[in-house]
Amino acid sequence: MKWEENVRKVTPYTPGEQPKKTSVIKLNTNENPYPPAPGVAKAAAALDVEKLRLYPAFPEQTALAEELAAYYHIGTDRLFIGVGSDDVLSMAFLTFFDSGKPILFPDITYSFYDVWADVYRIPYERKALDADFQIRAADYKQPNGGVVFPNPNAPTGVRMPLSQVEEIVAANRDVVVIVDEAYIDFGGTSALPLIDKYDNLLVVQTFSKSRNMAGMRIGYAMGQPKLIRYLNDVKYSVNSYTMNTAALELGVAAVRDEAYFKECCQKIMNTRATAEERLSRLGFTFPKSYANFIFASHKTVPAREIFDRLKENDIYVRWWNKARIDNYLRITIGTDEQMEALYRALNQICG
Ligand code: PMP
């Protein structure tokens, strides 16, 4: 078929499985195991359905923008809100990575980066993590068209000290550096305080992990007003109404309840500490994680086999058939009960 020659061909990103069965223990997509803040349910019940007749408000003019700006002590002109951080990151790639020079990101990292680069025809170069899965700042000092990395990194959970993040941002003043902080609230140090100093820094965060709202699809970027304006120009050239009315209203309640947010993050960090101990005893090794997952490899049993056997037991974790990481499993931190079920199954498989 001739028309096929004119198709924009891409290999899409493969998200973790979303099984239909609700009884499974789902430790495969880094969702939060706890429900959204109690205020979110109240806001959902109070949602005025009549309002859905209208197009949604522009995100930057909403109570959600004001709430987030107040929370982070920034002006709303430093904030861009999108449909999960995937939407925010995708818009940022489209906006800022247009030099024709290769952008740089780690070889082991969020596997959406190369997909966006491909779909937008942005050349890229992967920089190898060191043997301990650390990002080497020195690798990001060659001429490039932009830089993007998660901190903490995914799927490793390894964090980068702020001094090194700054070293990369400072070495790349002629391009935009995107720091993807999807997992920052589980023990990392945010680069947000650096946005005043560096006009080339964009910090991206999400409601999907630490704010327990992956299903609502809310993400945001923070940077100097000029960056945000360029980002909005591109976004409004693609789709004006990205955020739906419900997301804009329910998100406010999640930000407002700081105590609940902190409590859930702390619970996950406590469960993670226990998981380190239990998984070590079961024969796993892993880099120290500062995210809501652990990237673990077993000393004798291949990751693929553990992955399959866990699935037979209705426990879902994530495994990639990729060089360097094909003997690792990424295990999301669930509730203590879910983790106990995991240890029991692993004891059978690896014990
Ligand atoms: N960045 C990283 C590093 C992630 O792991 C994820 C989750 N898949 C995202 C961004 C996107 O998350 P969301 O679109 O749900 O905000």
Residues whose N, C-alpha, C, O or C-beta is under 5 A from the ligand:
A	BS01	PMP	V83 G84 S85 D86 Y110 P150 A154 D180 A182 T206 S208 I218 G219
